[in-house]
Amino acid sequence: MPEKITPEDLLNNLVETIADSVSKEKSNSVASSFNRLFGRQRPIHHILGGGKSADVLLWRNKKISASVLAGATAIWVLFEWLNYHFLTLLCFALVLGMLAQFVWSNASSLLNRSPSQVPRLVLPDELFVSIGRSLGGEVNRGLQFLQDVACGGNLKQFIVVVASLWVAAIIGSWCNFLTVLYIGFVAAHTLPVLYERYDEQIDSFIYNMFDQFQNHYKKLDSGVLSKISKGKFKLKKQD
């Protein structure tokens, strides 16, 4: 019979791995398969796209990166800590914009100067089209993946995806959607630059964790998951 894994044993093994990961070297078996994290061969800047967005995420220009992160933090503070609503902020912004244009258009008559033309703000239609196409493509890709898992007949993959969604639902119950977006935004602006600076230490830690999870998964697969049929379910016809 396969060895039974208790939650206490799993937790103790993970804690020991985290404590010893700093001093351990990369595993030879894993290092032979991976040169970098997940087989990465190119620099992290090229993986992120190599453009201006990658420069912002990797803090190539510290002023721009800090400004973007500060703007996201200000938005999160306004909505979460100060309990502002989107409609309230939108109306205030429109009122301020109208007041600025009103003063601009009437200041020339008060100062006995020739009237100046107020600049018009016009957003291009291509901007909304590109945003809609990008969002629509990602949504359709996610829906296609979920439908393939649901209709593919692979029960093991189906259970893994359902369990992942269940974990995401629990995390979502701890905080609202805006906080989750802000956490992801902060992670996108901190994790890549930290990995670029400390890639060897992070790779070593990930490899050790990967070995531990792989060993536990083999035990779990031999004891439970291997008994689950991978074929499609067929209902018996009843007379």
N, C-alpha and C positions, 0 to 999 in steps of 0.2 A: 504494500500500500504506500502511496506517496506520503511524504512527510507533511503533516498538518501545520499550516502557518497561522499563528495567532496574531492579532493586532499588536500585542505588546512586543512580540519578536520583531515584527516588521518595523515598528517605531524605533526600537533599540538599534537595529541594524542601520537605519537611516541616520540616526544621531551619531553613531560611531563613524559612519562614512563622512558626515559633514565635519566632524572633529579632526579626522585624519587626512582629509583631502588636501590640506595645504602642504603637508610634508610628503605626501605620496607622489611618485613620478607617474607619468602616463603609462597605462597598460600597454604591453607590447602587442597583444592581440588586437586591441582597438586601434593602436597607432599604426599598425600595418594596413588597416582599412581606411583610416581617416588621417589626412594630413593636418587639417584644421577642423574646426567645429562644423559638423555635418558635411564634411568633405569640401570645405571652402578652400579654393585655390586662389581666388582673386582678392584684392583688398576690400575691406568693408565699404569703402567709398564707392567702388564700382558696383558692389552688390546693391547698394541703396539707389542706384541710378546714375551716379556720377555727375549730376547737374546741380542746380542751385538748391534744390530741396535736400540733397545729400550734404551740401555745405552747411545748411542750417542745422540739420540733425547732428552733424559732427562738430559743430561750433567752429567752423573755419573763420567765420566772421562773428566774433563774440557779441558785438553790438546788436546785430540783426537777430541772432539766436536768443539773446537775453530779452530783446523787445518782444519777440513772438511768445516766449514763455511767460513774460510778465503780462502780456495782453490776455493770454488764456487764463492766467491766475486771477486777473482782475475780473474777468467775466464770471469765473467760478465763484469768486467771493461775492459778487453782486447778487447772483442767483441763489447761492446756498447760505451764506452767512447773513446777508442783509435782506434776504427774502424778497428781492425784486422779481417782477414778472416780465416776461418778454414783451408783452403788449405795452406795459408801462414804460419800459426803456425805449421801445420803438417810438411811442408817442412823444416822449421827452426829446428824443433825437430829432424828430421831425419838427417839433416846435422850435428848437434851437436853430435848426437849419433855416426855417422860414423867417425867424427873427433876424438872422444874419443877412439873408437876402433882402429883407425889408429895409434894414439900415443901410445896406450897400446901395440899393436903388434910390433911396431918398436922401442920402448924405450929400450928393452932388448939388441938389437944389438948396439945401441948407447952407452949403459953403459957397454958393454962387459960382459953381463950376459947371462945365459941360457934363451932361448925363453920361454915366459910364454903364456899359452893358454888363449885366450880371452873368457870370459863367453858368452854363447849364450842365447838369449832371445827367448823362445818358449812358446807361449800361448796354454794351453790345449784346445782340441776340445770340451770337455764337457762344458767349460765356454760359448762358443758361442751357444751350443745346449740349455743350460739352459736359457740363455737370450732370445733366439728365442722362446722357449716354453712359457716363462712367458709373453713376449710381445704379442705373438699370442693369448694366452688364454684371456688376458685382452681385446684385440681388438675384438675378437669374442664374448666375453660377452657383450661388449658395442653395437656391431652391432645387436646381438640377441635382446637386450632390445629395441633398436630403431625400429626394425622390428616388435616386438610384439606390441609396442605402435601404429605403423602405421597400422597394420592389425587387431588389436584387436577390433576395432569398438567403443572404449570408447572415445567419442569426448572430454570430459572434460580432461582426461589424455593427450590426443593428443595436446590440446591447451596449457596445462601447459608445456609439453616438448618442443613444438615449441617456446613458449615464453622464456623458459630458454635458448634455443640455440640462440635465437635472442639477449638476454641480453649478452650472452657470446661473440657473434659476435661484439657487440658494444664495450665491454671491450677489445677485441682483436684488434679493430681499434685504440685504444688509445696507445697501445704498442705492440711490436713484440712478437713472440713466445718465444724467449729466455728470455725476461724480465718476461713474465708470469711464465715460469719455475723457474726463480730465486726467484720471489715473493713466489711461492709455496714452494720452498726449504727453504727459510728463515722462512716462517710460520711454516713449519714442525719442525724446530729447535728452535722455540721460543714459539709457542702456547702451546704445551704439557707441557713444564716445567713451564710455567706461570699458567696453569690450575692445575697442581699438587700442586703448592704452594698456590694458591688463589682459591681453588675449591669451597668453600662455597659462597664466594662473587660472583663468576661467575655463579654458579647454581642459586642463588637468582635472578641475573640479567636476566638470560635466562628464568626462570620461569615467571617473570613479562612480558617480551617481548612475550613469548609464549601465555600468557593469552590475551594480547592485539591483537596479530595477529589472535588468534582463534576467538575472538569476531568479528573482522572485516571480517574474512572469513565467519562466519555464516551469517552476514548481506549480504555479497556479494553473498553467495550461495543461500540464500532465495530470493534475488532480481534478479539475473542473471543466475547463474550456474544451479540452479534447473530447469530452463526452457529448458535446453539443453538436448536432448535425449541421453541416455547412450547406446541405442541399436545400432546394426549395421545398416548402411544405405542400403536401398534396392531401386534400380532403377526400376521405373515402365516400363513395356514393352510397346513399342509403336507399334501399328499396322501399 
